[in-house]
Amino acid sequence: MLNPAKVAEVEQLLAAGNLSRRAIARRTGVSRGTVAAIASGTRRKKPPRPTAPPPFDIHMPAVRCPGCGRRVHPPCWACAVEALKQAKGYRPFAERPTASGAAAATTLGLDLRPEHQRRYRQARRRMLRRLRRWGELGPGPDDAPSADAPSCDC
């Protein structure tokens, strides 16, 4: 859709009467057909878009939110969203029950089929072993091989 400022410029040049429609089209970068439609009044005008004021004054300095401690421009939208979640009874995916009634979460909150759970556990053990080998983690229970793990790391 054509910019309202461009339409106003074409209307102004048409009203002046100094230029032909072809010259107006060249000067403004609008097609000759559009200039003709504007001149004849058959071109539909775009209704003005309503402008809403910003939800809060962003020119104020950022302050600490008393609820969450973040530096925000009041009101704190993070606290508002959390309050809305609490009011609606929102639970994170990890805490939602599955169809079988069991918790849906493993470490990442994934609801995996048994064959994918086994692959996930293998990949996680391998990653934790590498991190421990590089000295980023201390020893832990994931170092012990499980029944479904292969006997070598190759």
Solvent accessible surface area in square Angstrom, and as a share of the most:
residue,aa,sasa,rsa
1,M,155,0.69
2,L,42,0.21
3,N,88,0.45
4,P,81,0.51
5,A,68,0.53
6,K,64,0.27
7,V,18,0.10
8,A,55,0.43
9,E,70,0.31
10,V,0,0.00
11,E,64,0.29
12,Q,129,0.57
13,L,30,0.15
14,L,46,0.23
15,A,91,0.71
16,A,61,0.48
17,G,58,0.56
18,N,131,0.67
19,L,58,0.29
20,S,68,0.44
21,R,120,0.44
22,R,128,0.47
23,A,28,0.22
24,I,1,0.00
25,A,8,0.06
26,R,177,0.65
27,R,155,0.57
28,T,7,0.04
29,G,70,0.67
30,V,13,0.08
31,S,70,0.45
32,R,130,0.48
33,G,52,0.50
34,T,36,0.21
35,V,0,0.00
36,A,36,0.28
37,A,27,0.21
38,I,19,0.10
39,A,40,0.31
40,S,74,0.48
41,G,60,0.58
42,T,109,0.64
43,R,58,0.21
44,R,184,0.67
45,K,141,0.60
46,K,91,0.39
47,P,105,0.66
48,P,129,0.81
49,R,191,0.70
50,P,122,0.77
51,T,127,0.74
52,A,89,0.69
53,P,114,0.71
54,P,89,0.56
55,P,101,0.64
56,F,49,0.20
57,D,72,0.37
58,I,101,0.51
59,H,164,0.73
60,M,82,0.36
61,P,104,0.65
62,A,31,0.24
63,V,68,0.39
64,R,148,0.54
65,C,12,0.07
66,P,143,0.90
67,G,63,0.61
68,C,54,0.32
69,G,36,0.34
70,R,128,0.47
71,R,142,0.52
72,V,30,0.17
73,H,67,0.30
74,P,45,0.28
75,P,75,0.47
76,C,18,0.11
77,W,133,0.47
78,A,33,0.26
79,C,39,0.24
80,A,51,0.40
81,V,75,0.43
82,E,86,0.39
83,A,63,0.49
84,L,103,0.51
85,K,68,0.29
86,Q,135,0.60
87,A,88,0.68
88,K,156,0.66
89,G,56,0.53
90,Y,102,0.39
91,R,116,0.42
92,P,63,0.39
93,F,94,0.39
94,A,41,0.31
95,E,106,0.48
96,R,95,0.35
97,P,76,0.48
98,T,38,0.22
99,A,118,0.91
100,S,101,0.65
101,G,57,0.55
102,A,60,0.46
103,A,80,0.62
104,A,8,0.06
105,A,36,0.28
106,T,52,0.30
107,T,87,0.50
108,L,125,0.62
109,G,13,0.12
110,L,64,0.32
111,D,87,0.45
112,L,48,0.24
113,R,160,0.58
114,P,104,0.65
115,E,85,0.38
116,H,88,0.39
117,Q,56,0.25
118,R,104,0.38
119,R,130,0.47
120,Y,40,0.15
121,R,107,0.39
122,Q,26,0.11
123,A,42,0.32
124,R,79,0.29
125,R,20,0.07
126,R,81,0.29
127,M,87,0.39
128,L,14,0.07
129,R,57,0.21
130,R,107,0.39
131,L,41,0.20
132,R,44,0.16
133,R,158,0.58
134,W,164,0.57
135,G,62,0.60
136,E,117,0.52
137,L,77,0.38
138,G,48,0.46
139,P,131,0.82
140,G,25,0.24
141,P,123,0.78
142,D,43,0.23
143,D,58,0.30
144,A,65,0.50
145,P,108,0.68
146,S,46,0.30
147,A,115,0.89
148,D,51,0.26
149,A,21,0.16
150,P,91,0.57
151,S,127,0.82
152,C,70,0.42
153,D,95,0.49
154,C,149,0.89
